[in-house]
């Protein structure tokens, strides 16, 4: 599974590779023969069906006598890799390291729009809620838990950004408030925290009532400064940077923004969920 942004980027890289080959006056079969590749490999690269490795790019430039093109080709390949980050690869290098990268990016950003279907968004999470989520993900996926504490600490640094001048507009589906993501005492603490951050001057927290007429929520997404959308799946994190695709998520967010409730109405829904949780705890 890949995002269409990554697909477009691979296709653009393929066009550049084809131009380099044509400038060298080589047919695809001639290039394959000189590089000692199967001829179908050329087609896969040039049509964007496969991303070349560094060794592939080096060989391409050597055979086509275009060493000056290598640096740009390598940079384009790295951009493609950033668009689609496999979670298994991320966890091998450590989730804390990724959280640090995200923290640094968010410090440079000014506006965040987050739509959440199932989880309280990272900036609004408590430490215990974040720990519960990360441990569950690790257990379900078979990832190591060595750096969970460090990861949570970095996520809490990210959470502090909502006290800054950065704008955080978050829309939560109502079921997020009642989902059994964490133990009851952790969930209670999390709901109280949501009520607290609602009063922060740069936080706009909306709740999408279950009964509100809406598009069927397909996925959670995060729009940063109108220039990137991040979507996390079970196996990967997708980074969408194509303006036409970002515009789609902006339209969806605008729709949910109109359907969501804010202020006292949102607070009442969160308080009702909190009351229900407390009643369940008292009778269990």
Secondary structure, DSSP 8 states (H G I E B T S, - for coil): ---HHHHHHHHHHHHHHHHHHHHTT--HHHHHHHHT--HHHHHHHHTTSS---HHHHHHHHHHTT-GGGHHHHHHHHHHHHHHEEEHHHHHHH-HHHHHHHHHHHHHH--EEEEEESSS--GGG--HHHHHHHHHHHHHHHT---TTHHHHHHHHHHHHHGGGSSSEEEEEEEGGGGT---S-HHHHHHHHHHHHHHTTSTTEEEEEE-TTS--------EEEETTTEEEEE-SSEEEEE--HHHHHHHHHHHHHHHHHSB-HHHHHHHHHHHHHHHHHHHHH-
